[in-house]
Amino acid sequence: MRENFAEALKKVLEHEGGFVNHPNDPGGMTNLGITKAVWEEHCGHRVTEKVMRALTPADVAPLYKRKYWDKIKGDELPSGVDYLVFDAAINSGPGRAAKWLQGVVGVEQDGGIGPKTLAAVKPYSADELIKDYSKRRLSFMMDLPTWDTFGKGWSRRVNEVETTALKMV
């Protein structure tokens, strides 16, 4: 829902935290959930570690809106489902997040949320959709080669996102 973006972003940033540069993270240098490569693409030029460390929520909000919220049609998804899919898009990419949603509602998994996917979401119980989606997301993560390093945090995040999404319904 349109009015949920600010709250959804606030919740996402609680999970994304601040600056990290973990050697086992394929995303590399990251701050507020934004990788250096994504920030450079957004800015149109290379940036330093100092710039990455200085990012603020206000800096990254427009990028999150354009690159993730708008891509998953957050304004058009039911409350709770919007946050759930938004968080997954940030963590695993908008295309994969869309495919999980499409898999839950039984439409072609083309990785783009459009009129057919949105129409298929409408008759679903938001509670059941959120629970099924969370299971699919966690199952995918458990198969990643970095599960041993990041799995505990990912599992906690998926569970917390599910709980929050259910409260938003």
URNOR-V900098 format. One record per pair of residues at least 12 apart in sequence whose ideal C-beta (glycine too) atoms are under 7 Angstrom apart, sorted by the first residue. I is the first residue (numbers start at 0). J is the second residue. If there is no record, write none. Layout:
# URNOR-V900098
I:J
I:J
This chain:
# URNOR-V900098
0:74
0:78
0:81
1:74
3:78
3:81
3:82
4:64
4:68
4:73
7:73
7:81
7:82
7:85
8:60
8:63
10:82
10:163
11:32
11:85
11:86
11:89
12:31
12:32
12:56
14:156
15:31
15:32
17:30
17:31
18:30
18:51
18:52
23:145
23:148
28:48
28:51
30:51
30:52
30:54
31:54
31:56
31:59
32:89
33:54
33:59
33:62
35:51
38:51
41:62
67:85
67:88
67:89
67:93
68:85
70:88
70:93
71:84
71:85
71:88
71:93
71:96
71:97
71:112
72:112
72:117
73:85
75:117
76:120
77:120
77:125
78:167
78:168
79:125
79:129
79:164
79:165
79:167
79:168
80:120
80:125
80:128
80:129
80:164
82:163
82:164
82:167
83:129
83:132
83:160
83:164
84:96
84:100
86:160
87:99
87:136
94:110
97:110
97:111
97:112
98:110
99:132
99:135
99:136
100:112
100:116
100:132
101:116
102:135
103:128
103:131
103:132
103:135
104:116
104:119
104:120
104:123
105:119
106:119
125:168
126:165
126:168
129:161
129:164
129:165
130:161
133:157
133:161
136:157
137:154
137:157
140:153
